[in-house]
Amino acid sequence: MKYKRILLKLSGESLMGAQHYGIDQVRLKEYASQIAEVARMGVQIGIVIGGGNIFRGLSGAAKGFDRVKGDQMGMLATVINSLALCSALQTEGIKARVLTAIRMEPIGEFYSQPRAIECLENGEVCIFSAGTGNPYFTTDTGSSLRGIEIKADAMFKGTRVDGIYTADPEKDPTATKFDEITYDEIYHRNLKVMDLTATTMCKENNLPIVVFDMDTPGNLLKVINGENIGTVVHN
């Protein structure tokens, strides 16, 4: 087993599955099943999930919402997704808890780094919700921050694409995939892997990123075992 403690970043949009909005129960169960499989092996798992299936702060700002209010609405959307995933994991027989960056007991426990590490070491899956608790930061940045704080071996970015390409493979059929790439190369090629703040944090704190296709059942286990699927980003 290559990784003992990971931070898994999931996009809110991917939770929509075949729907146009909200949470697809089939996709939610698939994700919970993959995470449970890895948790039973003893891997310590922290999770950050976006809120784009419910509300995205940036698109709210484009429609006239105050940016701060829009981002706060986006943070609350991540809490809804986190509660759904927590419930799905518990149905799988996995101990899980939601920690929030904004105080909202009894919905979730207020996040602190020592508490998060204590729960991980006790075999619980920790779902970190409400981003960083601050506006102007994405859930990618929230993932980088939490991954660094919990001293994760790597940040796993589960997407619907099987890695990082020279261009968007959904738009450019000639795009080729990287097995590995450096942070600097991502900057120079202007590749949209994560926002710059998140990428810089990972680079400066030497946290590798593994980008892989989470929508194919079994892939999370393969990546944990070190199989060469996806793309590894490193210094």
LINWOSUL-V571310 format. One record per pair of residues at least 6 apart in sequence whose C-alpha atoms are under 6 Angstrom apart, sorted by sequence separation. I is the first residue (numbers start at 0). J is the second residue. D is the distance in Angstrom with one decimal. If there is no record, write none. Layout:
BEGIN
{{I & J & D} {I & J & D}}
END
This chain:
BEGIN
{{15 & 21 & 5.5} {60 & 66 & 5.1} {168 & 174 & 5.5} {15 & 22 & 5.0} {16 & 23 & 5.4} {102 & 109 & 5.4} {14 & 22 & 5.4} {15 & 23 & 5.1} {99 & 107 & 5.8} {130 & 138 & 5.2} {166 & 174 & 5.2} {14 & 23 & 5.9} {98 & 107 & 5.3} {99 & 108 & 6.0} {165 & 174 & 5.3} {16 & 26 & 5.6} {59 & 69 & 5.5} {85 & 95 & 5.7} {97 & 107 & 5.1} {98 & 108 & 4.7} {99 & 109 & 5.0} {100 & 110 & 5.5} {131 & 141 & 5.1} {164 & 174 & 5.9} {165 & 175 & 5.5} {98 & 109 & 5.5} {99 & 110 & 5.3} {130 & 141 & 4.9} {164 & 175 & 5.3} {98 & 110 & 5.0} {164 & 176 & 4.2} {56 & 69 & 4.3} {163 & 176 & 5.8} {164 & 177 & 5.9} {56 & 70 & 4.2} {163 & 177 & 5.8} {56 & 73 & 5.1} {55 & 73 & 5.1} {211 & 229 & 4.2} {54 & 73 & 5.3} {210 & 229 & 5.4} {210 & 230 & 5.2} {209 & 230 & 5.6} {209 & 231 & 4.5} {50 & 73 & 5.9} {53 & 76 & 5.8} {208 & 231 & 5.7} {208 & 232 & 5.0} {207 & 232 & 5.6} {50 & 76 & 4.8} {207 & 233 & 5.0} {50 & 77 & 4.4} {49 & 77 & 5.4} {95 & 123 & 5.1} {99 & 127 & 6.0} {94 & 123 & 4.9} {95 & 124 & 4.5} {96 & 125 & 5.3} {97 & 126 & 4.8} {98 & 127 & 5.0} {99 & 128 & 4.8} {100 & 129 & 5.3} {95 & 125 & 5.9} {99 & 129 & 5.6} {21 & 52 & 5.3} {100 & 131 & 5.8} {101 & 132 & 5.5} {20 & 52 & 5.5} {21 & 53 & 5.7} {100 & 132 & 4.8} {4 & 42 & 5.7} {8 & 46 & 5.9} {10 & 48 & 5.6} {11 & 49 & 4.3} {3 & 42 & 5.0} {4 & 43 & 4.5} {5 & 44 & 5.2} {6 & 45 & 4.7} {7 & 46 & 4.7} {8 & 47 & 4.9} {9 & 48 & 4.7} {10 & 49 & 4.8} {11 & 50 & 4.6} {12 & 51 & 5.2} {4 & 44 & 5.9} {6 & 46 & 5.6} {8 & 48 & 5.8} {11 & 51 & 4.8} {12 & 52 & 4.6} {11 & 52 & 5.0} {162 & 210 & 5.1} {162 & 211 & 5.0} {78 & 128 & 5.2} {161 & 211 & 4.7} {77 & 128 & 5.7} {78 & 129 & 5.8} {161 & 212 & 4.3} {179 & 230 & 5.1} {181 & 232 & 5.3} {77 & 129 & 5.7} {160 & 212 & 5.1} {178 & 230 & 4.6} {179 & 231 & 4.6} {180 & 232 & 5.0} {181 & 233 & 4.9} {182 & 234 & 5.9} {153 & 206 & 5.7} {155 & 208 & 5.8} {156 & 209 & 5.9} {159 & 212 & 5.0} {177 & 230 & 5.9} {179 & 232 & 5.8} {181 & 234 & 5.3} {143 & 197 & 5.6} {153 & 207 & 4.9} {154 & 208 & 4.7} {155 & 209 & 4.8} {156 & 210 & 4.8} {157 & 211 & 5.4} {158 & 212 & 5.0} {74 & 129 & 4.2} {153 & 208 & 5.8} {157 & 212 & 5.7} {158 & 213 & 5.6} {159 & 214 & 5.8} {31 & 87 & 5.8} {74 & 130 & 5.9} {157 & 213 & 4.7} {31 & 88 & 5.2} {140 & 197 & 4.2} {139 & 197 & 5.7} {70 & 134 & 5.3} {67 & 134 & 5.4} {162 & 229 & 4.3} {163 & 230 & 5.9} {161 & 229 & 5.2} {162 & 230 & 4.9} {43 & 119 & 5.6} {45 & 124 & 5.9} {47 & 126 & 6.0} {44 & 124 & 5.2} {45 & 125 & 4.8} {46 & 126 & 4.6} {47 & 127 & 5.2} {45 & 126 & 5.8} {46 & 127 & 5.9} {49 & 138 & 5.8} {47 & 142 & 5.8} {6 & 146 & 5.2} {5 & 151 & 4.9} {4 & 151 & 5.1} {5 & 152 & 5.7} {7 & 154 & 5.9} {8 & 155 & 6.0} {4 & 152 & 5.6} {5 & 153 & 5.4} {6 & 154 & 4.8} {7 & 155 & 4.7} {8 & 156 & 4.8} {9 & 157 & 5.3} {5 & 154 & 5.9} {2 & 223 & 5.8} {1 & 223 & 6.0} {1 & 224 & 5.5} {0 & 224 & 4.8} {1 & 225 & 5.5}}
END
